[in-house]
Amino acid sequence: MKFKSILQKYIKYISILENRNTKNFTRFINWLKQYIHLKTSEHSFKPYYLPKYQEGQIIFVDFGCGIEHEFSYPHYAIILNCHDKKNNSLLTIVPLTSKKECHKKLKPFEHELIWPIPNLLGQKALNNFDLFKPEYTELREDILRLAQQKLSNTDFNRKYKELVQQGVQAISDNNKDIMELRNKMKEGSIVECEQIRTISKARIISPKKASDPLYNICVSEQDLAAIRIKLMRSFIFKNIDNNLPKSVQ
């Protein structure tokens, strides 16, 4: 097929898409730009500049423009690789989607995360808390002042509650990237196990470095075990239920 013919088909398609669905038109154009960038730079892509990823880790991926019900465009996903290496250029993943009305009754290949992503992000913010860091100087001094004051139980409890609220706000203020991402993901997350796929690490949007909010965020072992079972039921063992212990059926 000649180049001009392909170009004409492309122009016709995006014209129809622009009139039909502005959102999908914008996403398609952005993906096309990204695809051209990925293809022209694939010879220089160096996966060892990225972190070493682990099984169960959550990443943000650009799936590109899919066909029909394939996952498309940026989505969260869970890594399935047990032994990733920094020089590996590929990862096998299952995508995540936000919980919707259609997920009231889950399909056999769907799993709702027991420990939601907002909880995981909140836990990371708490784990980052260190009262002796410079950004918590004011909170630390207020705690010391409270410890030195002679107060009635009522006054002490009141000031203690105020300090707890001050601490929560300080943690939020010093982890803005994590908290912003947490607020976007409040409705729950569904793992779409039937859409398992292997992708290039070049598709990863985040995390690409240790300072990214998603760095080291992993689903719980309970969720990971449930995902493994869903995958085995769908793709590996025909009669897996007959061979599983009752505790995991």
Contacts in CASP RR format, 6 or more apart in sequence:
PFRMAT RR
TARGET T0000
AUTHOR 0000-0000-0000
METHOD contacts of the structure
MODEL  1
MKFKSILQKYIKYISILENRNTKNFTRFINWLKQYIHLKTSEHSFKPYYL
PKYQEGQIIFVDFGCGIEHEFSYPHYAIILNCHDKKNNSLLTIVPLTSKK
ECHKKLKPFEHELIWPIPNLLGQKALNNFDLFKPEYTELREDILRLAQQK
LSNTDFNRKYKELVQQGVQAISDNNKDIMELRNKMKEGSIVECEQIRTIS
KARIISPKKASDPLYNICVSEQDLAAIRIKLMRSFIFKNIDNNLPKSVQ
14 25 0 8 1.000
14 28 0 8 1.000
14 29 0 8 1.000
17 24 0 8 1.000
17 25 0 8 1.000
17 28 0 8 1.000
18 25 0 8 1.000
27 65 0 8 1.000
27 72 0 8 1.000
27 73 0 8 1.000
28 65 0 8 1.000
31 62 0 8 1.000
31 64 0 8 1.000
31 65 0 8 1.000
31 73 0 8 1.000
32 65 0 8 1.000
34 62 0 8 1.000
34 64 0 8 1.000
35 64 0 8 1.000
35 65 0 8 1.000
38 200 0 8 1.000
38 202 0 8 1.000
38 203 0 8 1.000
41 202 0 8 1.000
42 200 0 8 1.000
42 202 0 8 1.000
45 89 0 8 1.000
45 200 0 8 1.000
45 201 0 8 1.000
45 202 0 8 1.000
47 86 0 8 1.000
47 87 0 8 1.000
47 88 0 8 1.000
47 89 0 8 1.000
47 201 0 8 1.000
47 202 0 8 1.000
48 86 0 8 1.000
48 87 0 8 1.000
50 86 0 8 1.000
50 201 0 8 1.000
50 204 0 8 1.000
50 208 0 8 1.000
51 86 0 8 1.000
51 207 0 8 1.000
51 208 0 8 1.000
51 209 0 8 1.000
51 210 0 8 1.000
51 215 0 8 1.000
52 84 0 8 1.000
52 85 0 8 1.000
52 86 0 8 1.000
53 59 0 8 1.000
53 79 0 8 1.000
53 81 0 8 1.000
53 84 0 8 1.000
53 91 0 8 1.000
54 79 0 8 1.000
54 84 0 8 1.000
54 218 0 8 1.000
55 79 0 8 1.000
55 80 0 8 1.000
55 81 0 8 1.000
55 82 0 8 1.000
55 84 0 8 1.000
55 218 0 8 1.000
55 224 0 8 1.000
56 78 0 8 1.000
56 79 0 8 1.000
56 80 0 8 1.000
56 218 0 8 1.000
56 219 0 8 1.000
56 224 0 8 1.000
57 78 0 8 1.000
57 79 0 8 1.000
57 216 0 8 1.000
57 217 0 8 1.000
57 218 0 8 1.000
58 76 0 8 1.000
58 77 0 8 1.000
58 78 0 8 1.000
58 79 0 8 1.000
58 96 0 8 1.000
58 117 0 8 1.000
58 120 0 8 1.000
58 214 0 8 1.000
58 217 0 8 1.000
58 218 0 8 1.000
58 219 0 8 1.000
59 76 0 8 1.000
59 77 0 8 1.000
59 78 0 8 1.000
59 79 0 8 1.000
59 91 0 8 1.000
59 93 0 8 1.000
59 204 0 8 1.000
59 205 0 8 1.000
59 206 0 8 1.000
59 207 0 8 1.000
59 214 0 8 1.000
60 74 0 8 1.000
60 75 0 8 1.000
60 76 0 8 1.000
60 77 0 8 1.000
60 204 0 8 1.000
60 205 0 8 1.000
60 206 0 8 1.000
60 207 0 8 1.000
60 214 0 8 1.000
61 74 0 8 1.000
61 75 0 8 1.000
61 76 0 8 1.000
61 77 0 8 1.000
61 93 0 8 1.000
61 95 0 8 1.000
61 199 0 8 1.000
61 203 0 8 1.000
61 204 0 8 1.000
61 205 0 8 1.000
62 73 0 8 1.000
62 74 0 8 1.000
62 203 0 8 1.000
62 205 0 8 1.000
63 70 0 8 1.000
63 71 0 8 1.000
63 72 0 8 1.000
63 73 0 8 1.000
63 74 0 8 1.000
63 75 0 8 1.000
63 95 0 8 1.000
63 199 0 8 1.000
63 203 0 8 1.000
64 72 0 8 1.000
64 73 0 8 1.000
64 203 0 8 1.000
65 72 0 8 1.000
65 73 0 8 1.000
66 72 0 8 1.000
70 195 0 8 1.000
71 95 0 8 1.000
71 97 0 8 1.000
71 192 0 8 1.000
71 195 0 8 1.000
74 205 0 8 1.000
75 95 0 8 1.000
75 96 0 8 1.000
75 97 0 8 1.000
76 95 0 8 1.000
76 96 0 8 1.000
76 117 0 8 1.000
76 185 0 8 1.000
76 189 0 8 1.000
77 93 0 8 1.000
77 94 0 8 1.000
77 95 0 8 1.000
77 96 0 8 1.000
78 93 0 8 1.000
78 94 0 8 1.000
78 96 0 8 1.000
78 191 0 8 1.000
78 219 0 8 1.000
78 224 0 8 1.000
78 227 0 8 1.000
79 91 0 8 1.000
79 92 0 8 1.000
79 93 0 8 1.000
80 91 0 8 1.000
80 92 0 8 1.000
80 93 0 8 1.000
80 94 0 8 1.000
80 196 0 8 1.000
80 227 0 8 1.000
80 231 0 8 1.000
81 88 0 8 1.000
81 91 0 8 1.000
81 92 0 8 1.000
84 91 0 8 1.000
88 201 0 8 1.000
89 200 0 8 1.000
89 201 0 8 1.000
89 202 0 8 1.000
90 198 0 8 1.000
90 199 0 8 1.000
90 200 0 8 1.000
90 201 0 8 1.000
91 198 0 8 1.000
91 199 0 8 1.000
91 201 0 8 1.000
91 204 0 8 1.000
92 196 0 8 1.000
92 197 0 8 1.000
92 198 0 8 1.000
92 199 0 8 1.000
93 196 0 8 1.000
93 197 0 8 1.000
93 198 0 8 1.000
93 199 0 8 1.000
94 191 0 8 1.000
94 192 0 8 1.000
94 193 0 8 1.000
94 195 0 8 1.000
94 196 0 8 1.000
94 227 0 8 1.000
94 231 0 8 1.000
95 191 0 8 1.000
95 192 0 8 1.000
95 195 0 8 1.000
95 197 0 8 1.000
96 113 0 8 1.000
96 117 0 8 1.000
96 189 0 8 1.000
96 190 0 8 1.000
96 191 0 8 1.000
96 192 0 8 1.000
97 189 0 8 1.000
97 190 0 8 1.000
97 192 0 8 1.000
98 185 0 8 1.000
98 187 0 8 1.000
98 188 0 8 1.000
98 189 0 8 1.000
98 190 0 8 1.000
99 112 0 8 1.000
99 187 0 8 1.000
99 188 0 8 1.000
99 189 0 8 1.000
99 190 0 8 1.000
100 187 0 8 1.000
103 110 0 8 1.000
103 112 0 8 1.000
103 190 0 8 1.000
106 112 0 8 1.000
106 190 0 8 1.000
108 230 0 8 1.000
108 233 0 8 1.000
108 234 0 8 1.000
109 192 0 8 1.000
109 193 0 8 1.000
109 194 0 8 1.000
109 230 0 8 1.000
109 234 0 8 1.000
110 190 0 8 1.000
110 191 0 8 1.000
110 192 0 8 1.000
110 193 0 8 1.000
110 230 0 8 1.000
111 190 0 8 1.000
111 191 0 8 1.000
111 193 0 8 1.000
111 223 0 8 1.000
111 226 0 8 1.000
111 227 0 8 1.000
111 230 0 8 1.000
112 188 0 8 1.000
112 189 0 8 1.000
112 190 0 8 1.000
112 191 0 8 1.000
113 188 0 8 1.000
113 189 0 8 1.000
113 190 0 8 1.000
113 191 0 8 1.000
113 219 0 8 1.000
113 220 0 8 1.000
113 223 0 8 1.000
114 220 0 8 1.000
114 222 0 8 1.000
114 223 0 8 1.000
114 226 0 8 1.000
115 219 0 8 1.000
115 220 0 8 1.000
115 222 0 8 1.000
115 223 0 8 1.000
116 185 0 8 1.000
116 188 0 8 1.000
116 189 0 8 1.000
117 182 0 8 1.000
117 185 0 8 1.000
117 188 0 8 1.000
117 189 0 8 1.000
117 217 0 8 1.000
118 182 0 8 1.000
118 183 0 8 1.000
118 185 0 8 1.000
118 186 0 8 1.000
118 188 0 8 1.000
120 217 0 8 1.000
120 218 0 8 1.000
120 219 0 8 1.000
121 178 0 8 1.000
121 179 0 8 1.000
121 181 0 8 1.000
121 182 0 8 1.000
121 185 0 8 1.000
121 213 0 8 1.000
121 217 0 8 1.000
122 178 0 8 1.000
122 179 0 8 1.000
122 182 0 8 1.000
124 175 0 8 1.000
124 178 0 8 1.000
124 213 0 8 1.000
124 216 0 8 1.000
124 217 0 8 1.000
125 171 0 8 1.000
125 172 0 8 1.000
125 175 0 8 1.000
125 178 0 8 1.000
125 179 0 8 1.000
125 182 0 8 1.000
126 171 0 8 1.000
128 171 0 8 1.000
128 174 0 8 1.000
128 175 0 8 1.000
128 178 0 8 1.000
129 136 0 8 1.000
129 171 0 8 1.000
130 136 0 8 1.000
131 139 0 8 1.000
131 140 0 8 1.000
131 143 0 8 1.000
132 140 0 8 1.000
135 170 0 8 1.000
135 174 0 8 1.000
136 167 0 8 1.000
136 170 0 8 1.000
136 174 0 8 1.000
138 170 0 8 1.000
139 163 0 8 1.000
139 166 0 8 1.000
139 167 0 8 1.000
139 170 0 8 1.000
142 163 0 8 1.000
142 166 0 8 1.000
143 163 0 8 1.000
146 156 0 8 1.000
146 159 0 8 1.000
146 160 0 8 1.000
146 163 0 8 1.000
149 156 0 8 1.000
149 159 0 8 1.000
151 159 0 8 1.000
172 179 0 8 1.000
175 213 0 8 1.000
177 212 0 8 1.000
177 213 0 8 1.000
178 213 0 8 1.000
180 213 0 8 1.000
181 213 0 8 1.000
181 214 0 8 1.000
191 223 0 8 1.000
191 227 0 8 1.000
191 230 0 8 1.000
193 227 0 8 1.000
193 230 0 8 1.000
193 231 0 8 1.000
193 234 0 8 1.000
194 234 0 8 1.000
196 231 0 8 1.000
196 235 0 8 1.000
206 212 0 8 1.000
206 213 0 8 1.000
206 214 0 8 1.000
207 213 0 8 1.000
207 214 0 8 1.000
207 215 0 8 1.000
207 216 0 8 1.000
209 215 0 8 1.000
210 216 0 8 1.000
218 224 0 8 1.000
219 227 0 8 1.000
225 248 0 8 1.000
229 240 0 8 1.000
229 244 0 8 1.000
229 248 0 8 1.000
232 240 0 8 1.000
233 240 0 8 1.000
233 241 0 8 1.000
237 243 0 8 1.000
241 249 0 8 1.000
END
